[in-house]
Amino acid sequence: MKLRSFILTGLLGLLSLSGFAADNMKATITLSQAATIGSTQLAPGDYKMSWSGTGSEVQVAFSQGKKVVATVPAQVVQQRTGFESPAVTIDGKTGAVVGVALRNQSFTFNGEKMAGGN
């Protein structure tokens, strides 16, 4: 009986950790101008950014409301960036989103490098 209780407690702990990890795999970003991500044109506004995958290669989805408007591959680096709120980098020539920096991660799209904040 004690073993069953211990196993159940362990499983509940793992489920809560996976829920915590899922909460850490999303952010809200704001585009102040129209931009392109992948082949999708995004209008100015707020977008929910969520990602899945392990290691440095992830899939990032951009949503408005419950609708996913774009999904693109990205490279992610787990590091303290110096940004307190999400920072979006847009290429001035092409209008493409090339990176997003969060507090503890930076994402790059199309092989571009994100500059660190401070």
C-alpha positions as CSV (number, residue, x, y, z in Angstrom):
1,M,0.0,0.0,0.0
2,K,2.8,2.4,0.9
3,L,4.6,1.6,-2.4
4,R,1.4,2.4,-4.4
5,S,1.0,5.7,-2.6
6,F,4.7,6.5,-3.2
7,I,4.3,5.7,-7.0
8,L,1.1,7.8,-7.2
9,T,2.8,10.7,-5.5
10,G,5.8,10.4,-7.9
11,L,3.5,10.4,-10.9
12,L,1.6,13.4,-9.7
13,G,4.9,15.2,-9.2
14,L,6.1,14.4,-12.7
15,L,2.8,15.6,-14.2
16,S,3.1,18.9,-12.3
17,L,6.7,19.4,-13.6
18,S,5.6,18.8,-17.2
19,G,2.8,21.3,-16.8
20,F,5.4,23.8,-15.3
21,A,7.7,23.2,-18.3
22,A,4.8,23.7,-20.8
23,D,4.0,27.0,-19.1
24,N,7.6,28.1,-19.6
25,M,7.4,27.3,-23.3
26,K,5.3,30.3,-24.3
27,A,5.4,34.1,-24.3
28,T,3.5,37.0,-25.7
29,I,5.2,39.3,-28.2
30,T,4.1,42.5,-29.7
31,L,4.8,43.5,-33.3
32,S,4.8,47.3,-33.7
33,Q,5.0,47.0,-37.5
34,A,4.0,44.4,-40.1
35,A,6.6,41.6,-40.4
36,T,7.1,38.3,-42.1
37,I,7.8,35.0,-40.3
38,G,8.5,32.2,-42.7
39,S,6.2,32.8,-45.6
40,T,3.5,34.4,-43.5
41,Q,2.8,38.2,-43.3
42,L,1.9,39.2,-39.7
43,A,0.1,42.4,-39.1
44,P,1.1,44.7,-36.1
45,G,-0.3,43.4,-32.9
46,D,0.1,40.9,-30.0
47,Y,0.9,37.3,-30.7
48,K,1.2,34.3,-28.4
49,M,4.5,32.5,-29.2
50,S,4.8,28.8,-28.1
51,W,7.4,26.3,-28.9
52,S,8.0,22.6,-28.8
53,G,11.0,20.4,-29.2
54,T,14.1,19.6,-27.3
55,G,17.7,20.7,-27.7
56,S,18.5,23.7,-29.8
57,E,16.1,23.0,-32.7
58,V,12.4,23.8,-32.0
59,Q,9.2,24.5,-33.8
60,V,7.7,27.9,-32.9
61,A,4.0,28.7,-33.4
62,F,2.6,32.2,-33.5
63,S,-1.1,32.5,-32.5
64,Q,-3.7,35.2,-32.3
65,G,-6.6,34.1,-30.1
66,K,-7.0,30.4,-30.7
67,K,-5.8,30.5,-34.3
68,V,-2.2,29.5,-35.2
69,V,-1.2,31.9,-37.9
70,A,2.4,30.7,-38.5
71,T,4.7,27.8,-37.5
72,V,8.4,28.0,-38.2
73,P,11.6,26.2,-37.2
74,A,14.0,28.0,-34.9
75,Q,17.2,27.7,-33.1
76,V,17.0,28.3,-29.4
77,V,19.8,29.1,-27.0
78,Q,19.1,28.8,-23.3
79,Q,20.9,31.8,-21.7
80,R,20.1,34.9,-19.7
81,T,19.6,37.6,-22.4
82,G,19.4,40.7,-20.3
83,F,16.0,41.5,-21.7
84,E,13.2,41.9,-19.1
85,S,10.4,41.7,-21.7
86,P,10.3,40.1,-25.1
87,A,12.5,41.8,-27.8
88,V,11.7,41.2,-31.4
89,T,14.4,41.8,-34.1
90,I,13.1,42.5,-37.6
91,D,15.4,42.8,-40.6
92,G,15.1,46.4,-41.8
93,K,15.5,45.5,-45.5
94,T,13.3,42.4,-45.7
95,G,10.8,43.0,-42.9
96,A,11.4,39.4,-41.7
97,V,11.4,38.5,-38.0
98,V,15.0,37.2,-37.5
99,G,14.9,36.7,-33.8
100,V,13.1,36.9,-30.5
101,A,14.8,37.3,-27.2
102,L,13.1,36.4,-23.9
103,R,14.6,36.7,-20.4
104,N,16.2,33.2,-20.4
105,Q,16.1,32.2,-24.1
106,S,16.8,33.6,-27.5
107,F,15.3,32.3,-30.7
108,T,16.7,32.8,-34.2
109,F,14.9,32.3,-37.5
110,N,16.6,31.8,-40.9
111,G,20.0,31.2,-39.3
112,E,20.3,34.8,-38.1
113,K,22.0,35.6,-34.7
114,M,20.3,37.5,-31.9
115,A,22.2,40.3,-30.3
116,G,22.2,40.2,-26.5
117,G,20.6,43.0,-24.5
118,N,21.9,44.9,-21.6
